[in-house]
């Protein structure tokens, strides 16, 4: 078990180094179970976000293969106006 004072030192260290939630999870895992615990706790903390990003990436990739979505993106990048884009989406 981590004492409250020691945990607050870990939170302070985490805030100093950047993304403090990940650093605090890493610190707590390290203090409880060593280097392997720190690695596992940091990975477990980041895994849900990583899974969500991968799901969104696959969905976007599959949608980009649909010709109407791809054409809409090409028109928008090429300077097409909003009416052109809406017409392509409605088609």
Secondary structure, 3 states (H helix, E strand, C coil): CCCHHHHHHHHHHHHHHCCHHHHHHHHHHHHHHHHHHHHHHHHHHHHHHHHHHHHHHHHHHHHHCCHHHHHHHHHHHCCCCHHHHHHHHHC
